[in-house]
Each structure stands twice: as C-alpha cells, then as structure tokens.
Amino acid sequence: MKKWFLHFPLLLAVASLLGLAAARAQEPVDVALVLAVDVSLSMSYEEMGIQRSGYAAALTSDEVLATIAGGFHGRIAVTFFEWANNSWARELVGWTIIETREDAEAIAKELRTAHRRGERRTSISGGIEAAMEKLENLPFEVDRKVIDISGDGPNNQGVPVTQARDEAIARGITINGLPLLTSGGFGGIFNIPDLDEYYRRCVIGGPASFMIPVNSWDQFPEAVRRKLVLEIGAVPPADLAPVIPAQITFGEPYDCLIGEKLWQQRRMFLDR
C-alpha cells in the first residue's frame, strides 16, 4: 500500500494555490481591457516591435499604475492579442489582473520577449469579434468592458466593420481606437490617408468612446500611455485634443467599405 499520506502536505499546498487562484478570479475589477493590435503585412517587423514595447512601457508607467490604484477596486483585468485576417488572432497575454507594479512588469516582459509575426489581410471586424469572445469568457466581475484596437489600415476582409462594432455596442462594450497614420510594411498599398476619420466614423463606439490618431511612430508610446489612462480612469475625452470622441451625427456620409473596395481594385498587384 502506497503511503499516499506522505504526500498530503504537497496536496494541501496545491489545493491552497488553486483556491487562491479561484478566489482571485472572482475579484471585481474596474475595467476589463482587451488590447487588440494589428500585425497585418502593412506592419513592418520593426513597427510590430514598436507596438509591443510601447504597450509594455505604458502599462508599467507611473501614470497608468496611479490611475489603476485610484480606481474603485484598484485593479484592472487585461488581455493582449495580435490580429490580422478574420481567422488569425494570436494571444500573447491571457486575462491577467494588474494591481501592482509587479503584475504590470510581468505582462511587459511577455510583450517584450514574444516572437513577432505578421499575417495577410486586415480584418478589424475579425479583431473586434475575437475581442468580444474574450469578454464573453471573462473570469472576473467587472464594471466596464473596453476593446482597445489599433491598426494602420481599413477593414478589407470579414464582415463589415460597422456590423462588428454595432454588435459590440449592443453588448455594452466600448471600442476605442488608435489609428496609425504610418507606413512601412508591404501591405501599405491598401491603406488610406484619412484613417483617423475612418476610425471615428466606422470603428469606435459605445459609452465615452474615443480615438487618438498617431501620425508618426515616435508619438506611439505617449499616445498609448495617454489612451490607457483615459480608458482605465473612465475620463471623459472631450476637450482633450488630440483625443477625438465618437459622434452620433457626422454630416456628409462616409464609405465604411472603402477598405474592401481598395482590396478589390488593387489585389491584382499581389496576383502578379
């Protein structure tokens, strides 16, 4: 007969750790924040690195950590994934609570060391759908749900981006945007010059939604830091230029299918 009782202290320790993990999963958080980052081929290898390091620096900044500590619960839940086409989403960080600097540093380490990989096509709608799925399976009690999506081109694959946006809004989710008016990767031939307007009209939405356009990569780290402070602190973005809130009416109509049309027009370039 095996002396299983000799392992009882170890079993007890494991059970205790599992119990702590389950209890932590039930902790309420101020906001569940999905960081969804574009790695389509319009992004160069260097630009993908800038994105990850920018988010890593922002999450560990004094301003962001102070905003987290100042919340009602003093903690947030974060997940980070990269997206391209509507069937490709790569999770780098699963749902994780940030309450201390050590929590944030652990996430930052993952972002700084993960392998960079790009994929064809740009499906913002696919990114939103993947983010909604993550929020549906959220293991925490939460006051607010936010999708933070960044990218350098319009939707050109999957369902129309407005359809995905409207579904997220109907679920009580806010979508904020970080349009990157930059160039670098091969797929840049499918980008548009007014991506900030596209994001304002077609991508962002929900309570207190906003976007911050990035015109050059040197602006990226500060833009991410500021965006996280606003999202985590639920600070109204009005009158905080260049933060641009979503609007209900826009005047002249805008073609939210511009990305799909450009793909059809220019895809022959890739087929040669």
C-alpha positions in Angstrom: 0.0 0.0 0.0 1.4 3.3 -1.0 1.9 5.8 1.7 -0.2 8.5 0.0 -0.5 10.4 3.2 3.2 11.3 3.0 2.2 13.5 0.0 -0.6 15.1 2.0 1.4 18.4 2.7 2.1 18.8 -1.1 -1.5 18.1 -2.0 -2.7 20.6 0.6 -0.3 23.2 -0.8 -1.6 22.6 -4.3 -5.2 22.8 -3.2 -4.4 26.1 -1.4 -2.9 27.6 -4.5 -5.9 26.5 -6.6 -8.2 28.0 -4.1 -6.3 31.3 -4.1 -6.4 31.3 -7.9 -10.2 30.7 -7.9 -10.7 33.5 -5.4 -8.6 35.9 -7.4 -10.6 35.1 -10.5 -13.7 36.2 -8.6 -12.2 39.5 -7.6 -14.1 42.5 -9.0 -12.1 44.8 -11.4 -12.7 48.4 -12.5 -12.4 47.6 -16.2 -11.7 44.6 -18.4 -9.4 45.9 -21.2 -8.8 44.0 -24.4 -5.7 45.2 -26.2 -6.1 44.2 -29.8 -3.1 45.0 -32.0 -2.8 44.9 -35.8 0.1 42.8 -37.3 -1.1 42.6 -40.9 1.6 42.8 -43.6 1.2 46.6 -43.7 3.2 46.5 -40.5 7.0 46.0 -40.8 8.9 43.8 -38.3 10.3 47.0 -36.6 6.8 48.5 -36.3 5.4 45.4 -34.6 8.3 45.7 -32.1 7.5 49.4 -31.5 3.9 48.5 -30.8 4.7 45.8 -28.2 7.4 47.9 -26.5 5.0 50.9 -26.5 2.3 48.9 -24.7 4.8 47.4 -22.3 6.2 50.9 -21.4 2.7 52.3 -21.0 1.4 49.5 -18.7 4.3 50.0 -16.4 4.3 53.8 -16.4 3.7 55.7 -13.2 0.7 57.4 -14.7 -1.1 54.3 -15.7 -0.3 52.5 -12.4 -1.5 55.5 -10.4 -4.7 55.5 -12.4 -5.3 51.8 -11.7 -4.7 52.4 -8.0 -7.1 55.3 -8.0 -10.0 53.1 -9.2 -12.8 52.0 -7.0 -11.4 48.5 -6.8 -7.8 49.4 -7.5 -7.3 46.7 -10.1 -8.0 46.0 -13.8 -8.0 42.9 -16.0 -6.0 43.0 -19.2 -5.6 40.6 -22.2 -3.4 41.3 -25.2 -3.6 39.7 -28.7 -2.5 40.4 -32.2 -4.8 40.1 -35.2 -4.6 40.3 -39.0 -7.2 38.3 -41.1 -10.5 37.2 -39.6 -9.3 33.7 -38.8 -6.0 34.7 -37.2 -5.7 36.1 -33.7 -2.6 35.3 -31.6 -2.9 35.7 -27.8 0.3 37.0 -26.1 -1.2 37.6 -22.7 -4.3 35.9 -21.3 -6.6 37.6 -18.8 -4.4 38.9 -16.1 -5.1 41.2 -13.1 -3.0 44.3 -12.8 -3.0 45.6 -9.3 0.7 46.1 -8.5 3.8 47.2 -10.5 4.9 43.5 -10.3 1.7 42.5 -12.1 2.4 45.1 -14.9 6.0 44.2 -15.2 5.2 40.5 -15.7 2.9 41.4 -18.7 5.5 43.9 -20.0 8.1 41.1 -20.0 5.9 38.9 -22.1 5.3 41.6 -24.6 9.0 42.5 -25.0 10.1 38.9 -25.5 7.4 37.4 -27.7 8.2 36.4 -31.3 7.0 38.9 -33.9 4.9 37.5 -36.7 2.7 39.2 -39.4 -0.1 37.8 -41.5 -2.0 38.7 -44.7 -5.2 40.9 -44.8 -6.7 43.3 -42.4 -9.9 42.4 -40.6 -10.7 44.9 -37.9 -14.1 43.3 -37.7 -12.4 39.9 -37.0 -10.3 41.6 -34.3 -13.5 43.0 -32.7 -15.2 39.6 -32.9 -12.2 37.9 -31.2 -12.2 40.6 -28.5 -15.9 40.1 -27.9 -15.3 36.4 -27.4 -12.6 37.1 -24.8 -15.0 39.4 -23.0 -17.7 36.8 -23.1 -15.4 34.4 -21.3 -14.2 36.9 -18.7 -13.3 35.2 -15.4 -13.7 38.4 -13.3 -16.5 40.5 -12.1 -16.2 43.8 -14.0 -17.7 47.3 -14.0 -16.8 48.2 -17.6 -15.7 46.3 -20.8 -13.4 48.0 -23.3 -11.8 47.0 -26.6 -8.7 49.0 -27.4 -7.9 48.4 -31.1 -5.0 49.8 -33.0 -4.2 49.5 -36.7 -2.8 51.2 -39.8 -5.4 50.3 -42.4 -9.1 49.9 -43.0 -11.0 46.7 -42.9 -10.7 44.6 -46.1 -11.8 41.2 -45.0 -14.5 39.6 -42.9 -17.9 41.1 -42.1 -18.2 44.9 -42.4 -16.5 46.6 -39.5 -19.7 48.6 -38.7 -21.5 45.3 -38.2 -19.0 44.1 -35.6 -18.9 47.5 -34.0 -22.6 47.6 -33.6 -22.8 44.1 -32.1 -20.1 45.1 -29.5 -22.0 48.2 -28.6 -25.2 46.2 -28.2 -23.4 44.0 -25.7 -22.5 47.1 -23.6 -18.8 47.1 -24.8 -16.9 50.3 -25.6 -14.5 50.4 -28.6 -11.7 52.9 -28.5 -9.2 53.3 -31.4 -5.6 54.1 -32.1 -5.4 54.7 -35.8 -1.8 54.6 -37.1 -1.3 57.1 -40.0 2.1 55.5 -40.7 3.6 53.4 -43.5 6.2 50.7 -43.6 5.0 47.2 -44.4 4.3 45.7 -47.8 0.5 45.8 -47.4 0.6 49.6 -47.1 -0.8 49.8 -50.7 -4.2 49.1 -49.1 -4.1 52.0 -46.6 -6.0 55.2 -46.7 -4.8 58.8 -45.9 -7.8 59.6 -43.7 -7.6 56.6 -41.4 -8.4 58.7 -38.4 -11.7 59.7 -39.9 -12.4 56.1 -40.8 -11.8 55.0 -37.2 -14.1 57.8 -35.9 -16.9 57.0 -38.4 -16.7 53.3 -38.7 -14.7 51.6 -35.8 -15.1 53.3 -32.4 -18.3 53.4 -30.5 -20.1 52.8 -27.1 -20.2 54.9 -23.9 -17.4 57.6 -23.9 -15.6 56.1 -26.8 -12.7 58.0 -28.4 -9.6 57.6 -30.6 -6.1 59.1 -30.6 -4.5 59.3 -34.0 -0.8 58.6 -34.3 0.9 60.4 -37.2 4.5 59.1 -36.6 6.0 56.2 -34.7 7.8 58.5 -32.2 4.3 59.5 -31.0 3.2 56.0 -30.3 4.4 55.4 -26.8 2.9 58.6 -25.4 -0.4 58.0 -27.3 -0.7 54.5 -25.8 0.1 55.8 -22.3 -2.5 58.6 -22.6 -5.1 56.3 -24.1 -4.7 53.8 -21.2 -5.0 56.5 -18.6 -8.3 57.7 -20.2 -9.7 54.1 -20.6 -8.8 52.9 -17.1 -9.8 56.1 -15.3 -13.0 56.4 -17.4 -12.0 60.1 -18.0 -14.4 61.9 -20.5 -12.2 62.6 -23.6 -14.0 65.9 -24.5 -11.7 68.9 -25.0 -8.5 66.8 -24.6 -7.0 67.3 -28.1 -5.8 65.3 -30.0 -8.3 62.9 -28.3 -11.3 62.6 -30.6 -14.6 61.3 -29.2 -17.1 59.4 -31.3 -20.1 61.4 -32.5 -23.6 60.4 -33.3 -24.0 62.6 -36.4 -21.2 63.3 -38.9 -22.7 65.4 -41.7 -21.6 64.0 -45.0 -21.8 60.2 -45.4 -18.6 58.2 -45.2 -17.9 55.0 -47.0 -17.1 52.4 -44.4 -16.5 49.8 -47.1 -13.5 51.7 -48.5 -11.1 49.1 -47.4 -12.9 46.2 -49.1 -13.2 48.3 -52.3 -9.5 49.1 -52.3 -8.7 45.4 -51.9 -10.8 44.5 -54.9 -9.2 47.3 -57.0 -5.5 46.6 -56.0 -5.4 42.9 -55.4 -4.2 42.2 -58.9 -0.9 43.8 -57.8 -0.4 40.8 -55.4 -1.5 38.2 -58.0 1.3 39.1 -60.4 
